[in-house]
Amino acid sequence: MSDYRVRIYIASCLKERLSPIAIQNTGDEVGFQLAAFQLALCFRLGFGLVPNDEQVQGMLNRSGRPIQYLDMEIVSISRGKFRKWNEYYRELFEKGFGEGIDAGEHYHESNLLDEAEVWLQKDVTNLGQILQDSAPIVRTVKTSLSSVFEFQGRWTETERLRLQVMKTNLRVLDVEHPSTLTSMANLAKTYSN
């Protein structure tokens, strides 16, 4: 989820799922309501979309769920409660598909550093306003943005974000947790430059 393009794609798929043609073709009312709720969440978090409270309410109305359900979902996300997602990720990782990539390197090689910076800055701001800094997705997006800054040679911004991520990881995870150790290594790499 650290690639902004994945978040944009997810939001566009949800929008497509709610198109009149898709609804008419499937007739799946439960799937429609679930997609509307998920899109409300995307609009609330700024997940692949520009945050929009009007759209949040409209999607909640279409989903048949009250705002309290959305608030509960946000609390779960901020606490890192992605049970199914974690199971899928673990399975992919064990099969060798979960190896992390360096976002900055990827965007640099794809000539997307400037575009990635804009989207990741928005994501850090939007997600950070709704979720706590300790939320896994906020830490992941900050790590990706710090990598973009590194490839742009912006060492002060790189250090600032990597220090934030490391301190947050130390606070919410064990000192020996792989994410904490990775954040320490990233910060050390920044100091070596």
N, C-alpha and C positions, 0 to 999 in steps of 0.2 A: 504493500500500500504506500510505499514511500515515493512511487512515481506518480506525479500529479496527473499524468495522462490516464492512468488506471482509474483514478477517482472521477475524472471527466467522463470516461467511457461508461462507468457504472451508472452515473447519473443519467447519461443519454439513453442507456438501455432501459432504465426505469421510466423515463419519459415516453419512450417508444412503446413500452408495455401498456401505458395508459392512453395511447392514442385510440380514437374511436374505432379505427379499422381493427386494431389488435383486440379490443374488447369485443367487437362484433364477431370476429373470427373464432375466438376462444370460448367466450361465454363463461369464463372462469371467474366468478364473482369473488371467491376467496383470494385467488391470486391477484386479482385487481385491487382488492382492499389492502393486501399486504404490500403491493408495489406502491400504492398511494401513501401508506404509512412510511415506508422506507424513503420515498422521495421527500416527504415532509421532514424527515430526519436530515436528509442531504441539504435541504434549503435552510434548516435551522443551524446546522454546523458549518455551512459553506463548503460542503464536501463535494467538490467537482462542479459547484455552482456558486453564484453570488448569493449570499444569505438574503432571505426575503421573507419577512414575517407574514405578509399577506398570502404568499404561496404556501407557507407552513400551514396556516389556518385552512386554506382551500383544500390542501392534500389531506389534512386531518378530517375534514368534513367528508371527503370522498372515501376515506378509509373507515369511517364510522367509529373512530376512536377519539377519546378526549385528550386534551393536552397533557394530562397527568401521565398517560402512557408514554408519551414522548419524553417527558421529564425523567421517568423511571429508566427508559432506554439510555438516555444521556448519562445518568448516574452509573449505569452498568458499563457503558463504554469508558467513562472516565476512570473506572476501577479496573479496566482491562478484562472485563468479563465477556470474552469471545469464545465460549466453550467450543462450539462447532468449528469456528475458524481455526482455533488453536489445534484441534484434532487434525484438521486437513493439513495445516502447515507442518505439523510434526510428521505426518505421513509422507508429505512431499520431501521434507528435509531428510528423512531416513532413506528415501530413494535417491538422494543426491540432487534433487531439484531445488533445494532450499538454500543453496549457497548464496550468500549475500553478494551484491555487486556494489561497487563504489559509485554512488549516484553522480558525483561530480565528474568522475572519469567517463561514465556512460554519456552524460550530457555533453561533455567536452568532445568526445569522439563523434557524437551525433550532431555537433554544431548547434546545440540547444541551450547553452549556458544562460544566455540572457532571458530566454523565454521561461526556462525552469526557475530562474531566480524570482521572476515576477510571480509565478504561480505559487512557489513554495513560500514566499513572503506572505502572500494572501492567506495561504493555508495556516501558517503559524499564527497569524493574527486572528483569523476566523475561528480556528479550532481552539486556540488559547483563550478566547473570550468565553467560550461555552464550556469547554472541558478544563480540567486542572492540568497544570504543567506536568504532573506526574502520569497523565494518561499515556499509555504506550504509543498511540498514534501521534501525539504531540511531540514526544521525544524522538520518534522516528523521522518525522518531517523536519525537526530542527537539525538532526544529524545529516539528513540529505542536503539541507540548505547550507550547513557548515562545509560540506564537501564541495558544493558549488562555489562557495566563497574561496575555498582553498585553491581551486583550479583557476579562479580569477585573480589569485595573488592577494586577496584581501585578508591579511593575517589577523588584524585586530578583530574583525567580525567573526572569523573562523574560531579564534580563541574564545571569544565571548560566548558563542553558542555551545561550543564543545565543553566549556567549563560549566555552563548551566546544565547541560545534559548529564555530565559526570556527577555533579552535586545532586541532581534529582535522582539519578540511579543509585547513588550511595544512600540516599534517604529512603527510597521505596523498595529497593532490592538489596540483597545480600552483597557484601563487598566482593565475594567470589562468584557472583552471578555472571554468566557470559556477557550479558549486555553491559554490566558495570565494567568488566575488564576491557571490553571493546571500547567503551567510552574513554577509559583511562589511556588506552593505546592511541586512540585518535588524538587526544589532547597532547600526549607525549610527541606524537608525529608533528603536531603544530609547533611545539617548542623547538623541535629539531630543525625546523625551517627558519 
